[in-house]
């Protein structure tokens, strides 16, 4: 038993020591950001690439127009780039305004319901990838802003790279404590880890909201995978496995509101599963692939602190394979590296406390997901006005893992003019973001469940279902086409999003069912 403990601690120390060295190297390389940026700017004088921009929009009326106007005013020859905008079941005024602004080809998809970013982009890419004399495709989300040098920066990056992951800077209008923490952490991560990895020639995880890939790579890979953060990690793994390295470039800058902040960390279970799946390939592939797979297991702050503290205490009191001075020395290296990284990241003095608060913030998020603690927090944060304006309906639903059905609850909440959905199963709980329409809130829940391999068995996720376009804001009604498809009726039956029945059919299995022309 003691031998097992000693061997475990030895492995953990090697794990921690390797990460501390990696962190120290990243901190050192971050000092070279100025030379890195200057080198990218010098690339502007080289050849011009023909670039196709693909923008995905889902009711982004307030941001898509400024984005298109910026793209129309680029410091880059207009004959060398073209813009395509996908409107996925947009119910706002995006279409009319974009046609007025001009300068882009508009594609409308999702007549009855949103098809999602991954499917919409893949559909359009199939039609554009065969274009002649196209060198690269750039993908943007419609919630982004860019400056007039955006495409020029892409062109500069393409001189040396085949795949580019752009930078995201957050605009903080409402300077709450939480928003400042998220903005400071994003800035620190970009300048310490992402830039250092690029300087070392290592891969960065694909960000589909700002992503550039050469056509020659797409022709070999033959796909994109932008469904969610888990899919983006898997797609990055596929690229690196084929020796196509996505590089982070800080010069390819985009801006978005802090309200659109995304924690781009795939689930731990997904990373462990992907690591285990790729483990047998580590010694059969290139070294950058091996590094990328191993880096999936990089510890967060609390894990690093817990492991190091346990090893430090054990070494101080008992004989250990590694001398106490070695263990202590790595602790000093970690502390000095962090202090130096705050300096090299050029974080403003006023922002340093918010950066230091991020570990506490991340831990608090974990605790708030625990049902009892989260419920207590909501109780104390609830006001009298909240109680008066909040309406909630709970429905019984089924969720399947492909083999078994699980009985669950779905809370449909309307509060202060917005709606959200809360999925509950025993002590587990998932909440959607706040949306204008219930159809979007439920889709948010469905996407979260899909990430974990589960499917929600309700009308909205059924292949027989079509959304009813009745002009209402919330849009909770729809049509069940099962009777029509089976030629038992001439008209589909009416239903609502969260209804369920024994005839559920996954949407992707029955994509041919589409009665979009039916109207009352």
Wavefront OBJ file of the C-alpha trace (Angstrom):
o trace
v 0.000 0.000 0.000
v 2.845 2.386 0.884
v 4.660 1.512 -2.336
v 1.536 2.299 -4.331
v 1.239 5.673 -2.587
v 4.897 6.502 -3.288
v 4.598 5.562 -6.973
v 1.418 7.631 -7.297
v 3.102 10.668 -5.743
v 6.110 10.257 -8.041
v 3.856 10.251 -11.102
v 1.917 13.236 -9.799
v 5.102 15.172 -9.150
v 6.379 14.487 -12.679
v 2.984 15.635 -13.969
v 3.096 18.865 -11.933
v 6.776 19.543 -12.649
v 6.212 19.149 -16.397
v 3.371 21.656 -16.268
v 5.417 24.144 -14.228
v 8.225 23.975 -16.809
v 5.664 24.423 -19.605
v 4.190 27.444 -17.797
v 7.646 28.979 -17.277
v 8.486 28.554 -20.980
v 5.161 30.158 -21.982
v 5.880 33.081 -19.687
v 9.327 33.588 -21.185
v 8.086 33.387 -24.786
v 5.311 35.882 -24.104
v 8.030 38.548 -23.891
v 8.519 38.144 -27.645
v 5.013 39.268 -28.598
v 6.251 42.568 -30.035
v 8.627 40.865 -32.487
v 5.900 38.373 -33.324
v 3.409 41.121 -34.241
v 6.005 43.082 -36.232
v 6.889 39.978 -38.243
v 3.233 39.496 -39.117
v 2.913 43.092 -40.301
v 5.903 42.724 -42.605
v 4.076 39.869 -44.319
v 1.590 42.398 -45.683
v 3.952 43.202 -48.545
v 3.799 39.661 -49.946
v 1.227 37.991 -52.246
v -2.504 38.600 -51.975
v -4.837 35.692 -51.250
v -8.388 35.324 -52.524
v -10.469 34.926 -49.375
v -14.096 33.856 -48.910
v -15.677 35.053 -45.657
v -18.568 33.017 -44.242
v -20.582 34.685 -41.479
v -23.154 32.795 -39.434
v -26.021 34.900 -38.070
v -28.870 33.977 -35.782
v -30.943 37.097 -35.004
v -27.867 39.349 -34.768
v -29.456 42.466 -36.218
v -27.608 44.840 -33.870
v -24.124 43.532 -34.734
v -24.316 42.049 -38.247
v -24.843 45.456 -39.901
v -21.742 47.122 -38.339
v -19.782 43.959 -39.165
v -20.792 44.044 -42.830
v -20.096 47.777 -43.049
v -16.586 47.177 -41.641
v -15.978 44.370 -44.125
v -17.053 46.659 -46.961
v -14.396 49.198 -45.891
v -11.393 46.896 -45.578
v -7.863 47.998 -46.460
v -7.707 45.099 -48.871
v -8.509 44.945 -52.603
v -12.201 44.114 -52.995
v -11.533 41.854 -55.944
v -9.609 39.536 -53.615
v -12.382 38.790 -51.106
v -16.104 38.092 -51.015
v -18.576 37.903 -48.154
v -21.319 35.319 -47.617
v -23.817 35.640 -44.753
v -25.942 32.739 -43.512
v -29.228 33.786 -41.903
v -30.394 30.815 -39.847
v -34.140 31.183 -39.306
v -33.686 34.877 -38.463
v -36.930 36.442 -37.275
v -35.567 39.961 -36.797
v -34.989 42.585 -39.495
v -31.506 41.322 -40.438
v -32.412 40.306 -43.986
v -33.943 43.617 -45.053
v -31.176 45.717 -43.536
v -28.373 43.589 -45.013
v -29.853 43.845 -48.496
v -29.957 47.611 -48.050
v -26.297 47.759 -46.946
v -25.148 45.405 -49.736
v -21.712 43.950 -50.330
v -22.554 40.357 -49.373
v -24.324 37.304 -50.720
v -27.216 36.380 -48.382
v -28.153 32.733 -47.773
v -31.327 31.855 -45.845
v -31.646 28.503 -44.105
v -33.940 27.009 -41.464
v -37.358 27.934 -42.815
v -39.214 26.310 -39.926
v -36.564 26.169 -37.182
v -32.833 26.931 -36.766
v -30.612 24.266 -38.304
v -27.582 25.211 -36.182
v -24.190 26.635 -37.004
v -22.421 23.409 -37.919
v -25.053 22.184 -40.355
v -25.607 25.635 -41.901
v -21.895 26.269 -42.480
v -21.330 22.755 -43.833
v -24.256 23.179 -46.233
v -22.872 26.437 -47.617
v -19.307 25.157 -47.708
v -20.362 22.309 -49.995
v -21.502 24.928 -52.514
v -18.486 27.205 -52.201
v -15.538 24.831 -51.828
v -15.456 24.106 -55.553
v -15.012 27.815 -56.390
v -12.022 28.366 -58.610
v -9.118 30.573 -57.599
v -10.051 30.638 -53.882
v -7.132 30.333 -51.480
v -8.798 30.362 -48.063
v -12.087 30.450 -46.163
v -12.592 32.661 -43.107
v -15.428 31.927 -40.652
v -16.937 34.563 -38.381
v -19.855 34.727 -36.001
v -22.219 37.634 -36.553
v -21.757 38.931 -32.988
v -18.206 40.066 -33.820
v -16.757 43.461 -34.722
v -13.608 43.909 -36.813
v -11.426 46.840 -37.841
v -10.444 47.874 -41.362
v -7.257 45.779 -41.288
v -8.956 42.472 -40.490
v -8.642 40.847 -43.920
v -5.151 42.278 -44.413
v -4.132 40.578 -41.172
v -5.601 37.297 -42.410
v -3.643 37.645 -45.645
v -0.459 38.292 -43.685
v -1.004 35.219 -41.528
v -1.651 33.027 -44.558
v 1.857 33.719 -45.854
v 3.250 31.297 -43.263
v 0.244 29.403 -41.891
v -2.428 27.167 -43.348
v -4.868 27.438 -40.448
v -5.416 30.509 -38.273
v -7.271 30.890 -34.982
v -8.134 34.550 -34.468
v -8.060 36.600 -31.278
v -11.146 37.588 -29.292
v -11.134 40.807 -27.276
v -14.110 41.487 -25.047
v -15.890 44.838 -24.916
v -16.954 45.530 -21.333
v -19.753 48.085 -21.272
v -21.290 47.017 -17.971
v -18.284 46.851 -15.659
v -19.554 44.402 -13.097
v -17.151 42.428 -10.929
v -17.854 39.223 -12.855
v -17.421 40.858 -16.273
v -14.066 42.314 -15.268
v -12.872 38.927 -14.026
v -13.790 37.269 -17.322
v -12.188 40.018 -19.413
v -8.940 39.993 -17.401
v -8.666 36.206 -17.600
v -9.283 36.196 -21.371
v -6.595 38.824 -21.922
v -4.110 36.949 -19.728
v -4.760 33.604 -21.462
v -4.333 35.121 -24.924
v -1.035 36.826 -24.116
v 0.597 34.074 -22.065
v -0.574 30.715 -23.345
v -1.974 31.262 -26.841
v 0.869 33.438 -28.131
v 3.517 31.223 -26.554
v 2.028 28.137 -28.178
v 2.161 29.847 -31.570
v 5.792 30.812 -31.054
v 6.574 27.179 -30.210
v 4.714 26.029 -33.329
v 2.071 24.247 -31.244
v -1.640 23.945 -31.997
v -4.406 26.095 -30.545
v -7.954 24.790 -30.264
v -10.159 25.871 -33.154
v -12.546 28.760 -32.437
v -15.312 28.659 -35.053
v -16.268 32.267 -34.246
v -12.994 33.443 -35.818
v -11.274 30.799 -37.885
v -9.356 30.728 -41.189
v -8.399 27.646 -43.194
v -6.787 27.284 -46.605
v -8.772 25.590 -49.310
v -6.052 22.998 -49.864
v -6.529 21.814 -46.266
v -10.310 21.668 -46.597
v -9.981 19.584 -49.748
v -7.976 17.011 -47.772
v -9.925 17.110 -44.491
v -13.274 17.478 -46.336
v -15.224 18.865 -43.382
v -15.618 21.363 -40.576
v -17.072 20.590 -37.151
v -18.484 23.662 -35.424
v -21.294 22.155 -33.375
v -19.928 23.072 -29.920
v -16.676 23.407 -27.969
v -16.339 19.633 -27.669
v -16.655 19.281 -31.443
v -14.111 22.038 -32.004
v -11.614 20.192 -29.812
v -12.263 16.962 -31.718
v -11.876 18.811 -35.034
v -8.593 20.320 -33.867
v -7.397 16.819 -32.986
v -8.258 15.666 -36.509
v -6.322 18.570 -38.039
v -3.219 18.080 -35.894
v -3.323 14.312 -36.480
v -2.985 15.106 -40.208
v -0.143 17.544 -39.481
v -2.243 20.683 -40.056
v -1.484 22.939 -37.085
v -4.021 25.687 -36.177
v -1.994 28.708 -35.063
v -3.255 31.496 -32.846
v -2.516 34.944 -34.332
v -3.143 38.018 -32.140
v -3.059 40.241 -35.232
v -6.277 38.686 -36.558
v -8.416 40.525 -34.032
v -12.149 40.432 -33.431
v -14.198 42.162 -30.764
v -17.439 41.143 -29.084
v -19.493 42.109 -26.064
v -18.547 40.480 -22.767
v -22.170 39.280 -22.665
v -21.175 36.847 -25.442
v -18.337 35.449 -23.324
v -17.842 31.738 -23.881
v -15.868 29.520 -21.596
v -14.132 27.599 -24.373
v -13.270 24.664 -22.159
v -14.698 21.325 -23.299
v -16.178 19.078 -20.642
v -13.717 17.088 -18.557
v -15.426 13.813 -19.433
v -15.137 14.568 -23.148
v -11.435 15.432 -22.875
v -10.711 12.266 -20.923
v -12.617 10.186 -23.465
v -10.793 11.801 -26.380
v -7.438 11.382 -24.636
v -8.104 7.702 -24.033
v -9.192 7.215 -27.642
v -6.029 8.890 -28.973
v -3.640 7.301 -26.485
v -2.697 4.480 -28.848
v -1.797 7.030 -31.543
v 0.696 9.029 -29.477
v 3.778 7.179 -30.698
v 2.470 6.677 -34.214
v 1.934 10.348 -35.030
v 3.921 13.589 -35.159
v 5.281 15.070 -31.943
v 2.915 18.048 -32.093
v -0.046 15.702 -32.045
v 1.355 13.936 -28.983
v 1.890 17.283 -27.219
v -1.636 18.432 -28.065
v -3.201 15.251 -26.698
v -1.130 15.358 -23.499
v -1.905 19.060 -23.057
v -5.600 18.184 -22.790
v -4.804 16.980 -19.269
v -3.211 20.261 -18.170
v -4.301 20.990 -14.574
v -6.327 24.000 -13.555
v -5.314 26.243 -10.654
v -7.048 24.247 -7.915
v -5.831 20.872 -9.133
v -2.274 22.164 -9.402
v -2.441 23.689 -5.914
v -3.935 20.556 -4.360
v -1.425 18.134 -5.908
v 1.599 20.313 -5.177
v 0.519 20.969 -1.587
v 0.081 17.243 -0.894
v 3.499 16.422 -2.362
v 5.147 19.311 -0.520
v 3.723 18.235 2.854
v 4.633 14.594 2.275
v 8.189 15.470 1.198
v 8.639 17.727 4.203
v 7.678 14.958 6.650
v 8.859 11.763 4.952
v 11.563 10.487 2.679
v 10.617 10.882 -0.981
v 12.124 9.833 -4.278
v 12.686 13.519 -5.088
v 14.547 15.616 -2.551
v 12.633 18.258 -0.600
v 14.779 21.003 -2.125
v 13.736 19.889 -5.644
v 10.062 20.003 -4.759
v 10.506 23.383 -3.081
v 12.465 24.688 -6.069
v 9.624 23.875 -8.465
v 7.244 25.743 -6.178
v 9.486 28.804 -6.301
v 9.709 28.519 -10.104
v 5.921 28.415 -10.336
v 5.501 31.489 -8.119
v 8.154 33.509 -9.968
v 6.744 32.476 -13.342
v 3.283 33.685 -12.391
v 4.545 37.026 -11.077
v 6.590 37.519 -14.230
v 3.643 36.468 -16.413
v 1.434 39.198 -14.930
v 4.116 41.688 -15.950
v 4.691 40.287 -19.462
v 0.940 39.999 -20.123
v 0.793 43.776 -19.609
v -2.288 43.534 -17.441
v -3.235 46.941 -16.065
v -2.712 47.394 -12.351
v -6.424 47.985 -11.865
v -7.169 44.636 -13.578
v -4.713 42.505 -11.560
v -7.127 41.966 -8.606
v -9.741 40.682 -11.067
v -7.233 38.269 -12.602
v -6.303 36.990 -9.136
v -9.998 36.528 -8.367
v -10.555 34.223 -11.354
v -9.704 30.958 -9.499
v -12.254 31.853 -6.812
v -14.777 32.749 -9.502
v -14.231 29.437 -11.310
v -14.610 27.519 -8.047
v -17.792 29.416 -7.220
v -19.269 28.433 -10.589
v -18.664 24.773 -9.753
v -20.322 25.119 -6.350
v -23.318 26.975 -7.797
v -24.003 23.993 -10.042
v -24.600 21.897 -6.928
v -28.430 21.890 -6.555
v -28.614 22.748 -2.840
v -26.036 25.561 -2.974
v -27.405 26.917 -6.253
v -30.927 26.938 -4.806
v -29.808 28.821 -1.685
v -27.961 31.393 -3.824
v -31.029 31.945 -5.992
v -33.215 32.283 -2.890
v -31.091 35.045 -1.346
v -30.644 36.826 -4.688
v -34.376 36.786 -5.419
v -36.276 40.036 -4.996
v -39.961 40.765 -4.559
v -40.186 42.001 -8.152
v -38.706 38.712 -9.334
v -41.460 36.773 -7.601
v -44.140 38.927 -9.209
v -42.834 38.723 -12.780
v -41.618 35.120 -12.798
v -43.835 32.399 -14.245
v -42.861 28.722 -14.421
v -44.379 25.585 -15.899
v -42.900 22.122 -15.308
v -43.401 19.293 -17.790
v -42.419 15.624 -17.647
v -40.107 14.543 -20.465
v -38.013 11.576 -21.541
v -34.294 11.632 -22.349
v -32.553 8.758 -24.095
v -28.947 7.652 -24.301
v -29.768 5.528 -27.353
v -30.699 2.495 -25.303
v -32.631 3.538 -22.209
v -35.214 6.248 -21.529
v -34.870 8.383 -18.407
v -37.767 10.250 -16.805
v -36.796 13.893 -16.296
v -38.304 17.317 -15.658
v -38.188 20.441 -17.806
v -38.952 23.811 -16.190
v -40.168 26.472 -18.656
v -39.566 29.854 -17.052
v -40.724 33.307 -18.160
v -39.119 36.164 -16.284
v -38.765 39.909 -16.976
v -39.695 39.531 -20.637
v -37.197 36.724 -21.280
v -37.533 32.955 -21.140
v -35.269 30.087 -20.183
v -35.496 26.343 -19.734
v -34.124 24.270 -16.845
v -33.531 20.537 -17.230
v -33.648 18.427 -14.058
v -32.738 14.779 -13.491
v -32.365 13.665 -9.884
v -29.645 15.974 -8.485
v -28.350 17.097 -11.859
v -29.514 20.369 -13.310
v -28.820 22.256 -16.552
v -30.092 25.760 -17.226
v -30.243 27.525 -20.572
v -29.256 31.119 -21.126
v -32.033 33.713 -21.235
v -33.660 34.015 -24.656
v -36.466 35.941 -26.287
v -38.092 32.732 -27.576
v -38.764 29.454 -25.827
v -37.733 27.506 -28.939
v -34.189 28.856 -28.529
v -34.086 28.149 -24.783
v -35.090 24.517 -25.295
v -32.552 24.159 -28.122
v -29.902 25.448 -25.716
v -30.800 22.637 -23.297
v -30.857 20.077 -26.125
v -27.366 21.096 -27.228
v -26.024 20.718 -23.676
v -27.521 17.244 -23.379
v -26.172 16.267 -26.817
v -22.660 17.133 -25.620
v -23.020 14.369 -23.025
v -24.500 11.823 -25.442
v -28.184 12.261 -24.516
v -31.173 13.263 -26.618
v -34.316 14.970 -25.362
v -37.460 13.225 -26.684
v -39.899 16.078 -27.287
v -41.632 17.447 -30.377
v -39.039 20.164 -30.990
v -36.304 17.509 -31.401
v -38.490 15.159 -33.463
v -38.094 14.581 -37.199
v -41.866 14.868 -37.696
v -42.002 18.378 -36.221
v -42.188 21.737 -37.996
v -42.321 25.055 -36.163
v -45.471 27.094 -36.624
v -44.617 30.556 -37.953
v -47.549 32.375 -36.377
v -45.889 35.775 -35.933
v -45.703 35.480 -32.153
v -42.512 36.304 -30.286
v -42.238 33.174 -28.207
v -43.130 30.655 -30.943
v -44.066 27.588 -28.908
v -46.478 25.950 -31.367
v -45.806 23.635 -34.272
v -47.086 20.852 -36.492
v -46.664 17.085 -36.243
v -46.356 15.645 -39.760
v -46.405 11.951 -38.802
v -49.959 11.373 -40.064
v -49.193 13.172 -43.330
v -45.972 11.220 -43.926
v -47.770 7.938 -43.277
v -50.562 9.079 -45.646
v -53.178 8.814 -42.918
v -54.168 12.475 -43.137
v -53.927 15.423 -45.511
v -53.112 17.931 -42.780
v -50.540 17.842 -39.949
v -51.717 17.982 -36.357
v -50.989 20.891 -34.044
v -48.661 20.482 -31.062
v -46.303 22.452 -28.830
v -42.537 22.272 -28.459
v -42.387 20.193 -25.276
v -45.035 17.585 -26.066
v -43.917 13.986 -26.467
v -45.306 10.709 -27.736
v -44.272 7.130 -28.509
v -43.588 7.939 -32.181
v -40.530 10.147 -31.556
v -38.068 10.092 -34.450
v -34.622 11.818 -34.266
v -34.456 14.759 -36.659
v -31.328 13.681 -38.531
v -32.904 10.302 -39.333
v -35.852 11.935 -41.035
v -34.471 15.094 -42.650
v -36.611 14.551 -45.778
v -39.721 15.365 -43.767
v -40.226 19.059 -44.380
v -43.647 20.577 -44.992
v -42.481 24.180 -44.983
v -45.172 25.387 -47.365
v -48.038 24.513 -45.034
v -49.815 27.559 -43.632
v -53.122 28.083 -41.905
l 1 2 3 4 5 6 7 8 9 10 11 12 13 14 15 16 17 18 19 20 21 22 23 24 25 26 27 28 29 30 31 32 33 34 35 36 37 38 39 40 41 42 43 44 45 46 47 48 49 50 51 52 53 54 55 56 57 58 59 60 61 62 63 64 65 66 67 68 69 70 71 72 73 74 75 76 77 78 79 80 81 82 83 84 85 86 87 88 89 90 91 92 93 94 95 96 97 98 99 100 101 102 103 104 105 106 107 108 109 110 111 112 113 114 115 116 117 118 119 120 121 122 123 124 125 126 127 128 129 130 131 132 133 134 135 136 137 138 139 140 141 142 143 144 145 146 147 148 149 150 151 152 153 154 155 156 157 158 159 160 161 162 163 164 165 166 167 168 169 170 171 172 173 174 175 176 177 178 179 180 181 182 183 184 185 186 187 188 189 190 191 192 193 194 195 196 197 198 199 200 201 202 203 204 205 206 207 208 209 210 211 212 213 214 215 216 217 218 219 220 221 222 223 224 225 226 227 228 229 230 231 232 233 234 235 236 237 238 239 240 241 242 243 244 245 246 247 248 249 250 251 252 253 254 255 256 257 258 259 260 261 262 263 264 265 266 267 268 269 270 271 272 273 274 275 276 277 278 279 280 281 282 283 284 285 286 287 288 289 290 291 292 293 294 295 296 297 298 299 300 301 302 303 304 305 306 307 308 309 310 311 312 313 314 315 316 317 318 319 320 321 322 323 324 325 326 327 328 329 330 331 332 333 334 335 336 337 338 339 340 341 342 343 344 345 346 347 348 349 350 351 352 353 354 355 356 357 358 359 360 361 362 363 364 365 366 367 368 369 370 371 372 373 374 375 376 377 378 379 380 381 382 383 384 385 386 387 388 389 390 391 392 393 394 395 396 397 398 399 400 401 402 403 404 405 406 407 408 409 410 411 412 413 414 415 416 417 418 419 420 421 422 423 424 425 426 427 428 429 430 431 432 433 434 435 436 437 438 439 440 441 442 443 444 445 446 447 448 449 450 451 452 453 454 455 456 457 458 459 460 461 462 463 464 465 466 467 468 469 470 471 472 473 474 475 476 477 478 479 480 481 482 483 484 485 486 487 488 489 490 491 492 493 494 495 496 497 498 499 500 501 502 503 504 505 506 507 508 509 510 511 512 513 514 515 516 517 518 519 520
